[in-house]
């Protein structure tokens, strides 16, 4: 999340549902619409929508 000129991590998602919950908590009204938008979601350590056990 980027707010007041600073970046912050909302949390670690273990599913698309987790990510939607984080985005809703950040005030995004249609989180499913931004999952594949790199301006909103930065996928790390693997391809989009693929989650693995830590």
N, CA, C and O of each residue as an XYZ file, in Angstrom:
216
protein
N       0.840     -1.145      0.000
C       0.000      0.000      0.000
C       0.901      1.228      0.000
O       1.967      1.225      0.616
N       0.478      2.254     -0.678
C       1.222      3.507     -0.726
C       0.330      4.589     -0.141
O      -0.756      4.860     -0.652
N       0.799      5.201      0.930
C      -0.017      6.211      1.609
C       0.897      7.279      2.200
O       1.914      6.970      2.821
N       0.531      8.499      2.003
C       1.286      9.634      2.535
C       2.763      9.574      2.139
O       3.648      9.890      2.934
N       3.008      9.161      0.893
C       4.366      9.126      0.384
C       5.211      7.953      0.843
O       6.417      7.926      0.595
N       4.598      6.980      1.512
C       5.355      5.819      1.990
C       4.682      4.526      1.553
O       3.456      4.449      1.462
N       5.496      3.515      1.285
C       4.987      2.193      0.941
C       4.856      1.359      2.208
O       5.648      1.499      3.140
N       3.858      0.499      2.230
C       3.672     -0.403      3.361
C       3.063     -1.710      2.904
O       2.323     -1.741      1.922
N       3.363     -2.782      3.598
C       2.817     -4.104      3.274
C       1.592     -4.335      4.138
O       1.637     -4.147      5.354
N       0.489     -4.747      3.506
C      -0.745     -5.004      4.237
C      -0.715     -6.353      4.945
O      -1.395     -6.542      5.954
N       0.063     -7.281      4.425
C       0.157     -8.605      5.024
C       0.579     -9.615      3.979
O       0.823     -9.263      2.825
N       0.663    -10.850      4.377
C       1.001    -11.942      3.467
C      -0.271    -12.690      3.115
O      -0.990    -13.160      3.997
N      -0.541    -12.796      1.835
C      -1.729    -13.509      1.360
C      -1.360    -14.952      1.034
O      -0.317    -15.220      0.437
N      -2.224    -15.866      1.432
C      -2.030    -17.285      1.140
C      -3.072    -17.795      0.157
O      -3.128    -18.989     -0.139
N      -3.896    -16.883     -0.348
C      -4.906    -17.201     -1.360
C      -5.397    -15.894     -1.964
O      -5.144    -14.821     -1.416
N      -6.094    -15.977     -3.086
C      -6.688    -14.782     -3.662
C      -7.698    -14.175     -2.686
O      -7.840    -12.954     -2.620
N      -8.395    -15.018     -1.933
C      -9.363    -14.521     -0.955
C      -8.664    -13.645      0.086
O      -9.177    -12.582      0.435
N      -7.514    -14.068      0.581
C      -6.755    -13.254      1.538
C      -6.432    -11.888      0.935
O      -6.561    -10.858      1.596
N      -6.019    -11.897     -0.309
C      -5.656    -10.657     -0.979
C      -6.871     -9.742     -1.111
O      -6.769     -8.535     -0.893
N      -8.008    -10.312     -1.465
C      -9.239     -9.525     -1.567
C      -9.575     -8.897     -0.213
O      -9.969     -7.732     -0.155
N      -9.424     -9.649      0.865
C      -9.706     -9.126      2.203
C      -8.774     -7.953      2.527
O      -9.228     -6.945      3.069
N      -7.483     -8.065      2.205
C      -6.545     -6.967      2.438
C      -6.960     -5.729      1.660
O      -6.958     -4.621      2.198
N      -7.320     -5.916      0.385
C      -7.694     -4.784     -0.453
C      -8.980     -4.127      0.032
O      -9.098     -2.901      0.021
N      -9.936     -4.936      0.453
C     -11.170     -4.377      1.009
C     -10.864     -3.559      2.257
O     -11.422     -2.480      2.455
N      -9.976     -4.079      3.093
C      -9.583     -3.366      4.299
C      -8.896     -2.039      3.998
O      -8.933     -1.114      4.809
N      -8.270     -1.954      2.827
C      -7.606     -0.720      2.412
C      -8.573      0.236      1.722
O      -8.183      1.320      1.288
N      -9.852     -0.177      1.624
C     -10.860      0.703      1.047
C     -11.138      0.506     -0.423
O     -11.853      1.306     -1.026
N     -10.588     -0.549     -1.021
C     -10.852     -0.829     -2.433
C     -12.242     -1.437     -2.532
O     -12.505     -2.477     -1.928
N     -13.141     -0.798     -3.289
C     -14.531     -1.255     -3.330
C     -14.758     -2.430     -4.278
O     -15.727     -3.170     -4.109
N     -13.896     -2.615     -5.262
C     -14.002     -3.752     -6.179
C     -12.638     -4.441     -6.267
O     -11.950     -4.322     -7.281
N     -12.249     -5.151     -5.226
C     -10.891     -5.718     -5.188
C     -10.619     -6.757     -6.277
O      -9.485     -6.863     -6.743
N     -11.626     -7.523     -6.694
C     -11.400     -8.523     -7.744
C     -10.952     -7.867     -9.042
O     -10.227     -8.470     -9.833
N     -11.383     -6.639     -9.256
C     -11.064     -5.931    -10.492
C      -9.603     -5.490    -10.552
O      -9.113     -5.179    -11.638
N      -8.895     -5.450     -9.431
C      -7.517     -4.943     -9.437
C      -6.465     -6.022     -9.176
O      -5.274     -5.715     -9.119
N      -6.882     -7.276     -9.019
C      -5.912     -8.333     -8.702
C      -4.808     -8.466     -9.748
O      -3.673     -8.805     -9.413
N      -5.134     -8.203    -11.006
C      -4.142     -8.355    -12.070
C      -3.585     -7.020    -12.551
O      -2.929     -6.955    -13.591
N      -3.843     -5.969    -11.803
C      -3.357     -4.641    -12.167
C      -2.093     -4.348    -11.359
O      -2.171     -4.195    -10.140
N      -0.930     -4.266    -12.014
C       0.325     -4.066    -11.285
C       0.399     -2.727    -10.551
O       1.270     -2.539     -9.702
N      -0.495     -1.806    -10.865
C      -0.521     -0.554    -10.108
C      -1.076     -0.784     -8.705
O      -0.849      0.025     -7.805
N      -1.810     -1.898     -8.516
C      -2.445     -2.188     -7.237
C      -1.810     -3.352     -6.500
O      -1.689     -3.323     -5.275
N      -1.400     -4.382     -7.244
C      -0.904     -5.606     -6.612
C       0.475     -5.950     -7.161
O       0.671     -6.030     -8.374
N       1.421     -6.151     -6.262
C       2.756     -6.595     -6.647
C       2.889     -8.050     -6.224
O       2.921     -8.359     -5.032
N       2.967     -8.942     -7.209
C       3.120    -10.370     -6.929
C       4.597    -10.643     -6.704
O       5.437    -10.241     -7.509
N       4.913    -11.322     -5.618
C       6.313    -11.625     -5.284
C       6.507    -13.126     -5.142
O       5.587    -13.853     -4.766
N       7.706    -13.575     -5.444
C       8.119    -14.965     -5.236
C       7.291    -15.981     -6.013
O       7.139    -17.120     -5.573
N       6.755    -15.581     -7.163
C       6.028    -16.523     -7.993
C       5.015    -15.835     -8.874
O       4.772    -14.635     -8.746
N       4.419    -16.610     -9.779
C       3.403    -16.053    -10.684
C       2.140    -15.628     -9.938
O       1.870    -16.089     -8.829
N       1.393    -14.760    -10.555
C       0.123    -14.295     -9.998
C      -0.815    -15.468     -9.733
O      -0.894    -16.406    -10.527
N      -1.509    -15.403     -8.630
C      -2.546    -16.371     -8.230
C      -2.000    -17.750     -7.857
O      -2.776    -18.691     -7.693
N      -0.700    -17.883     -7.722
C      -0.121    -19.160     -7.298
C       0.532    -18.961     -5.938
O       1.479    -18.189     -5.786
N       0.010    -19.666     -4.975
C       0.484    -19.534     -3.601
C       1.104    -20.854     -3.151
O       0.619    -21.927     -3.508
N       2.163    -20.770     -2.376
C       2.790    -21.992     -1.869
C       2.979    -21.874     -0.365
O       2.972    -20.778      0.195
N       3.144    -22.990      0.256
C       3.356    -23.003      1.712
C       4.708    -22.405      2.031
O       5.674    -22.608      1.294
N       4.779    -21.683      3.103
C       6.038    -21.029      3.493
C       6.946    -22.047      4.170
O       8.057    -21.707      4.578
